[in-house]
Amino acid sequence: MKTNAFNRVKDQVGFCGIWCGSCVVGNGTLKELTARYEKVIRDYDLEHWVPKTFNFNEFLNGLKTIKATPLCAGCRKGGGWDTCPMRGCVVKKRITGCAEC
């Protein structure tokens, strides 16, 4: 999964100048690590190790949400953070990226 995700973004650079191949949301790393982390947690039955005040089910739901987050297509292709101030600035100024300022 990570290789396919990486190949989708490896040649992209965001408005801010970040190389999309290095971004964990776009290159598949976040999904891969979250799935591995969840497996370790379940394999070691860590629910029984945490304090009683810790909401383990809520924690697992958080991991599930992260795993369900779509891979970022890159901000120039409609992905990324919708309200990114850098994207808004670049679009407003009609420049290629932050480096032009």
Contacts in CASP RR format, 6 or more apart in sequence:
PFRMAT RR
TARGET T0000
AUTHOR 0000-0000-0000
METHOD contacts of the structure
MODEL  1
MKTNAFNRVKDQVGFCGIWCGSCVVGNGTLKELTARYEKVIRDYDLEHWV
PKTFNFNEFLNGLKTIKATPLCAGCRKGGGWDTCPMRGCVVKKRITGCAE
C
1 28 0 8 1.000
1 31 0 8 1.000
1 32 0 8 1.000
2 27 0 8 1.000
2 28 0 8 1.000
2 29 0 8 1.000
2 31 0 8 1.000
2 32 0 8 1.000
5 26 0 8 1.000
5 27 0 8 1.000
5 28 0 8 1.000
5 31 0 8 1.000
5 71 0 8 1.000
6 21 0 8 1.000
6 27 0 8 1.000
6 28 0 8 1.000
8 26 0 8 1.000
8 71 0 8 1.000
8 73 0 8 1.000
9 20 0 8 1.000
9 21 0 8 1.000
9 23 0 8 1.000
9 26 0 8 1.000
9 27 0 8 1.000
9 72 0 8 1.000
9 73 0 8 1.000
9 74 0 8 1.000
10 20 0 8 1.000
10 21 0 8 1.000
10 27 0 8 1.000
12 19 0 8 1.000
12 20 0 8 1.000
12 21 0 8 1.000
12 74 0 8 1.000
12 76 0 8 1.000
12 77 0 8 1.000
13 19 0 8 1.000
13 20 0 8 1.000
13 76 0 8 1.000
14 20 0 8 1.000
14 74 0 8 1.000
14 75 0 8 1.000
14 76 0 8 1.000
14 97 0 8 1.000
15 75 0 8 1.000
15 76 0 8 1.000
15 84 0 8 1.000
15 86 0 8 1.000
15 87 0 8 1.000
15 88 0 8 1.000
15 90 0 8 1.000
15 91 0 8 1.000
15 97 0 8 1.000
15 98 0 8 1.000
16 75 0 8 1.000
16 84 0 8 1.000
16 86 0 8 1.000
16 87 0 8 1.000
16 90 0 8 1.000
16 97 0 8 1.000
16 98 0 8 1.000
17 97 0 8 1.000
17 98 0 8 1.000
17 99 0 8 1.000
20 26 0 8 1.000
20 27 0 8 1.000
20 72 0 8 1.000
20 74 0 8 1.000
21 27 0 8 1.000
23 72 0 8 1.000
23 74 0 8 1.000
24 30 0 8 1.000
24 33 0 8 1.000
25 69 0 8 1.000
25 71 0 8 1.000
25 72 0 8 1.000
25 80 0 8 1.000
26 71 0 8 1.000
26 72 0 8 1.000
26 73 0 8 1.000
26 74 0 8 1.000
28 71 0 8 1.000
30 66 0 8 1.000
30 69 0 8 1.000
31 66 0 8 1.000
31 67 0 8 1.000
31 69 0 8 1.000
31 71 0 8 1.000
34 63 0 8 1.000
34 66 0 8 1.000
34 67 0 8 1.000
35 67 0 8 1.000
37 63 0 8 1.000
38 60 0 8 1.000
38 63 0 8 1.000
38 67 0 8 1.000
40 46 0 8 1.000
41 47 0 8 1.000
41 60 0 8 1.000
41 63 0 8 1.000
47 56 0 8 1.000
50 56 0 8 1.000
72 79 0 8 1.000
72 80 0 8 1.000
73 79 0 8 1.000
73 80 0 8 1.000
74 80 0 8 1.000
75 81 0 8 1.000
75 84 0 8 1.000
75 87 0 8 1.000
80 87 0 8 1.000
81 87 0 8 1.000
86 98 0 8 1.000
89 98 0 8 1.000
90 96 0 8 1.000
90 97 0 8 1.000
90 98 0 8 1.000
93 100 0 8 1.000
93 101 0 8 1.000
95 101 0 8 1.000
END
